Amino acid sequence: MAERNYYQILGVDRSASHEEIRKVYRKLARKYHPDINPGNKEAENKFKEISVAYDILSDPEKRKLYDEFGEAGLAAGFDAEKARSYRQWQEQSARAGGGHEFDVGDLGDLFGGLGHLFGAGRQTRPGPMHGEDIEAVMDIDFLDAVRGFQTSIKLQRPVSCEICHGAGTKPGSTPTTCPECRGTGSKSVVQGPLQFRQTCPRCMGSGRLPGDPCAACGGTGQVLRPATIRVNIPAGADPGKRIRLRGKGEAGVQGGPAGDLYIVPRIRPHPLLTRSGGDLTMELPITVGEAVRGATVDVPTPVGTIKVKIPAGAQSGQRLRVKGKGVPAHGQTPAGDLYLRLMVRVPKEKVSHEVIEKIDEAYSEDVRKDVRL
């Protein structure tokens, strides 16, 4: 399989900043999200591809390993220091012009266990494997996302087969010796000046082939079962920002730990409120009299109704800040602020000319004096 270029997948330069990568990912995620493209397999695959790329490039440690070693640096158990030592030794060997051959285990002896980077010896034989992660989209009301809440979701989740207990083989079926490696679990491979052994691709290093597949799970070791999972949505949940539930994904293989479940919030808009980070903004209608005289009015907020003082002479469009009444505090994140955009409303009913003239006489200057093109 060809090496994937995660920078190319997202369409960013290798020098792109974390913020640039985040913005590009969010744009692409909105474009290719399965909910926006129902039934479009190509869009679904593209969404998965950009999600993997973002997961790598948004993590400073993963990105560093990928930049230096490519996809090999992201493999489980990869040892960057040993890989650098091996690369340095290779370069020195090439400059010296010498050829080298090694028996099974020699790479590990020479480089303190480096052989596992190439699938040498017993170190690569399969054991318990981590289950796959699951991602689910959840529609959330605006205020629920602001305040945080607990809920339950129902989904079909892969779990270990009850018949074969995750082994994938029919109970009582007898495994056989792998004919390709003759039970050793590894094969001799020559690469340039080196000769070493790598994991047998047929038996994956076990040296044996499993018996008859389990009829209940078709040999996969997993079956789908309905599950009801409690989810805690924290206050201030951001749209598209995944919420991780450890161990609630697919079951592991051969006793390995289960994967994680990621909830992707999709937040419904609110008719009055908009949000920017932890801050909320709301348009607040006021009367002409309240704008002229000033007043104290009741204002609803996500944490309850509060009293807000409207200053005398308030103008339509003027913003008032109410500290700490935006998104509630959660964890290490302080509470946001609520911004009120005052909107002066004139009465719809007919007003006497005398009242209107008195109001007009109160203006000390032309209200359109700064309107110039």
C-alpha positions in Angstrom: 0.0 0.0 0.0 1.3 3.4 -1.0 2.4 5.8 1.7 -0.4 8.3 2.4 0.5 12.0 2.3 -1.6 13.5 5.1 -0.7 17.1 4.1 -1.8 16.4 0.6 -5.1 14.9 1.8 -5.9 18.1 3.7 -4.4 20.3 1.0 -2.0 22.2 3.3 1.8 22.9 3.2 4.1 20.9 5.5 4.8 24.2 7.2 1.1 24.9 8.0 0.3 26.1 11.5 -2.0 24.2 13.8 -4.7 26.9 13.3 -4.4 26.6 9.5 -4.8 22.8 9.7 -7.8 23.1 12.0 -9.6 25.6 9.8 -9.0 23.5 6.6 -10.2 20.4 8.4 -13.4 22.0 9.7 -14.2 23.3 6.1 -13.6 19.8 4.6 -15.5 18.0 7.4 -18.5 20.2 6.8 -18.3 19.5 3.0 -17.9 15.7 3.2 -19.8 14.8 6.4 -22.0 11.7 5.9 -25.0 13.6 7.2 -24.6 16.2 4.5 -24.0 13.5 1.8 -26.4 10.7 2.8 -25.7 7.5 0.8 -22.6 9.0 -0.9 -19.9 6.3 -0.2 -17.2 8.4 -1.9 -17.9 11.4 0.5 -18.0 9.0 3.5 -14.6 7.6 2.6 -13.2 11.1 2.0 -14.6 12.2 5.4 -12.8 9.2 7.1 -9.6 10.0 5.2 -9.5 13.7 6.3 -10.4 12.7 9.8 -7.4 10.4 10.0 -5.2 13.1 8.5 -6.4 15.7 11.0 -5.9 13.3 13.9 -2.3 12.9 13.0 -1.4 16.5 12.0 -3.3 18.2 14.9 -1.3 16.2 17.5 2.2 17.7 17.9 3.8 14.4 18.8 2.2 12.4 16.1 3.0 15.1 13.5 6.6 15.1 14.6 6.9 11.3 14.2 5.1 11.4 10.8 7.3 14.2 9.5 10.5 12.3 10.4 9.5 8.7 9.7 6.3 8.8 7.6 3.5 6.4 8.5 5.9 3.9 10.0 6.5 6.3 12.8 2.8 6.0 13.8 2.8 2.3 14.2 2.1 0.8 17.7 5.4 0.1 19.5 7.5 2.2 17.2 10.7 3.3 18.9 12.0 6.5 17.4 15.3 6.5 19.2 16.1 3.0 18.0 15.0 3.9 14.5 17.4 6.9 14.4 20.2 4.6 15.6 19.5 2.1 12.9 19.3 4.8 10.2 22.6 6.2 11.4 24.2 2.8 11.3 22.8 2.2 7.8 24.3 5.5 6.5 27.7 4.6 8.0 27.5 1.2 6.5 26.7 2.6 3.1 29.6 5.0 3.2 31.9 2.2 4.2 30.7 0.2 1.1 30.3 -3.1 3.0 27.6 -5.7 2.7 26.1 -7.3 5.8 24.0 -10.4 6.4 22.3 -11.2 9.6 20.7 -14.4 11.0 17.4 -14.4 12.8 17.6 -12.2 15.9 20.8 -10.4 14.8 19.1 -7.1 14.3 17.7 -7.2 17.7 21.0 -8.1 19.2 22.8 -5.3 17.3 20.3 -2.6 18.1 18.8 -3.6 21.4 15.6 -5.0 20.1 15.3 -2.8 16.9 14.3 -5.9 15.0 10.6 -5.4 15.8 10.6 -2.4 13.5 11.0 -4.8 10.6 8.9 -7.6 11.9 11.8 -9.8 13.0 11.6 -12.7 15.4 8.9 -13.4 18.0 8.3 -9.7 18.9 5.8 -9.2 16.1 3.6 -12.2 16.7 0.0 -11.1 17.2 -1.5 -10.9 20.6 -4.4 -8.9 22.1 -5.4 -6.1 19.7 -7.2 -2.8 20.5 -10.7 -2.5 19.2 -11.7 0.0 16.6 -13.1 3.4 17.6 -16.7 4.3 16.7 -18.0 7.8 15.8 -21.6 8.9 16.2 -23.3 12.2 15.3 -25.7 13.6 18.0 -28.2 16.5 17.4 -28.2 18.8 20.4 -30.3 21.8 21.3 -28.4 25.1 21.6 -29.1 25.6 25.3 -28.4 22.0 26.1 -25.0 22.4 24.5 -24.4 25.6 26.5 -25.5 24.3 29.9 -24.3 20.6 29.5 -26.5 17.6 30.2 -26.7 13.8 30.5 -28.5 11.6 28.0 -28.6 8.1 26.6 -27.9 6.9 23.0 -28.8 3.6 21.4 -26.6 2.1 18.8 -25.4 -1.2 17.3 -22.0 -2.0 18.8 -19.6 -4.8 17.8 -18.9 -7.0 20.9 -17.0 -10.2 21.4 -18.8 -13.2 20.0 -20.4 -15.2 22.9 -19.9 -18.5 21.1 -16.2 -18.4 20.3 -15.3 -15.7 22.9 -13.7 -13.5 20.3 -11.4 -16.2 18.9 -13.2 -16.3 15.5 -12.9 -20.1 15.3 -15.5 -22.8 15.9 -15.3 -24.2 19.4 -13.4 -27.5 19.3 -11.9 -26.8 15.9 -8.1 -27.7 15.7 -5.6 -25.2 14.3 -3.0 -26.3 11.8 0.6 -25.5 11.1 1.2 -22.7 8.7 2.6 -24.2 5.4 4.2 -20.9 4.3 6.5 -20.5 7.3 6.3 -24.1 8.5 5.3 -23.0 11.9 8.2 -20.5 12.6 6.0 -17.4 12.2 8.6 -15.6 10.1 10.2 -15.6 6.7 13.7 -14.7 5.4 13.8 -11.4 3.5 16.7 -9.7 1.7 16.7 -5.9 1.5 19.8 -4.3 0.0 22.8 -5.2 2.1 20.7 -6.7 4.8 19.1 -10.1 5.3 16.6 -10.4 8.1 13.4 -12.2 9.0 9.9 -10.6 8.9 6.5 -11.7 10.1 4.8 -14.4 8.0 2.0 -12.6 6.1 -0.2 -15.7 6.0 -0.4 -16.6 9.7 0.6 -13.1 10.9 3.5 -14.5 13.0 1.5 -17.1 14.9 3.0 -20.1 13.0 -0.5 -21.7 12.9 -3.7 -21.3 10.9 -6.9 -21.2 12.8 -9.5 -23.9 12.6 -12.9 -23.7 11.1 -14.5 -20.3 11.4 -17.1 -19.7 14.0 -20.6 -19.8 12.4 -22.0 -17.2 14.8 -19.6 -14.4 13.9 -18.3 -15.7 10.5 -14.7 -15.9 11.9 -14.5 -12.2 12.8 -14.7 -12.8 16.6 -17.3 -10.0 16.8 -21.1 -9.7 16.5 -23.4 -6.6 16.5 -25.5 -6.1 19.6 -27.8 -3.2 20.5 -26.3 -1.0 23.3 -27.7 1.9 25.4 -24.9 4.2 26.6 -25.0 7.0 29.0 -23.4 10.2 27.7 -22.3 13.2 29.6 -22.3 16.3 27.4 -20.1 18.9 29.1 -21.2 22.6 29.3 -20.0 24.5 26.3 -19.9 21.6 23.9 -18.6 22.9 20.5 -20.1 21.8 17.2 -17.9 19.2 15.5 -15.6 18.8 18.5 -15.6 15.1 19.4 -16.5 13.9 22.9 -14.6 10.8 23.9 -16.1 7.9 25.8 -13.3 5.5 26.7 -13.9 1.8 26.1 -17.3 2.2 24.5 -16.2 1.4 20.9 -15.7 -1.9 19.2 -14.6 -4.9 21.3 -10.9 -5.8 21.3 -9.5 -8.9 19.6 -8.1 -11.8 21.6 -8.8 -10.1 24.9 -7.5 -6.7 23.8 -9.1 -3.5 25.2 -12.2 -2.1 23.5 -12.0 1.0 21.3 -13.5 4.4 22.2 -16.8 5.9 21.2 -16.6 9.5 19.9 -19.7 11.7 19.9 -19.8 14.5 17.4 -22.2 17.2 18.5 -24.4 18.8 15.8 -25.9 21.8 17.5 -29.3 23.3 16.4 -29.4 27.1 16.1 -31.3 29.2 18.6 -33.8 31.9 17.5 -32.4 34.5 19.9 -28.8 33.6 20.9 -25.6 33.2 18.9 -22.3 31.9 20.3 -18.6 32.7 19.8 -16.4 30.5 22.0 -17.7 31.0 25.6 -19.6 34.3 24.8 -23.2 34.6 23.9 -24.9 37.4 22.0 -28.6 38.3 22.1 -30.7 41.1 20.6 -32.7 42.8 23.3 -35.7 44.9 22.3 -36.3 48.1 24.3 -38.9 50.9 24.1 -38.2 54.5 23.0 -38.9 55.6 26.6 -36.5 53.0 28.1 -33.8 54.2 25.6 -34.4 57.9 26.5 -34.9 57.6 30.2 -32.9 54.5 31.0 -34.5 51.5 32.8 -33.9 48.2 34.6 -35.4 45.3 32.6 -35.6 41.5 33.0 -33.3 39.5 30.7 -33.4 35.7 30.4 -30.0 33.9 30.3 -29.0 30.2 30.2 -28.6 30.3 34.0 -31.8 32.2 34.8 -33.4 35.6 34.5 -31.3 38.6 35.6 -31.9 42.4 36.0 -30.0 44.5 33.5 -29.7 48.3 33.7 -30.3 50.2 30.4 -28.4 53.5 30.4 -30.3 56.7 29.7 -29.8 57.8 26.1 -29.1 54.2 24.8 -28.8 53.9 21.1 -30.2 51.1 18.8 -27.4 48.7 18.1 -25.4 49.6 21.3 -23.9 46.6 23.0 -24.0 45.9 26.8 -21.8 43.3 28.4 -23.0 41.2 31.2 -20.0 39.5 32.7 -20.1 35.7 33.5 -23.6 35.1 32.1 -22.5 33.4 28.8 -21.5 29.7 28.6 -21.2 28.4 32.2 -17.7 27.6 33.6 -16.6 24.0 33.2 -13.3 22.3 34.2 -10.5 24.8 33.8 -12.6 27.0 31.4 -14.1 30.2 33.0 -17.6 31.3 32.3 -18.2 33.4 29.2 -20.0 36.7 28.9 -23.4 37.7 27.6 -23.6 40.6 25.1 -26.9 42.4 24.7 -27.4 44.3 21.4 -30.1 46.9 22.2 -32.8 47.3 19.5 -35.0 50.3 20.0 -38.6 49.5 18.9 -41.0 52.2 18.0 -44.7 51.6 18.8 -46.8 50.1 16.0 -49.9 52.0 17.2 -50.6 55.5 15.9 -48.8 58.2 18.0 -50.1 61.8 18.2 -48.3 64.4 16.1 -47.7 66.5 19.3 -45.8 63.6 20.9 -43.7 63.0 17.8 -42.9 66.7 17.4 -41.8 66.9 21.0 -39.5 63.9 20.5 -38.0 65.4 17.3 -37.4 68.7 19.2 -35.3 66.8 21.7 -32.6 66.0 19.1 -29.8 68.4 19.4 -28.1 67.6 16.1 -28.9 66.0 12.7 -28.9 62.3 13.2 -27.6 61.8 9.7 -24.8 64.2 9.8 -22.2 61.5 9.5 -23.9 59.7 6.6 -21.7 60.7 3.7 -20.5 58.8 0.6 
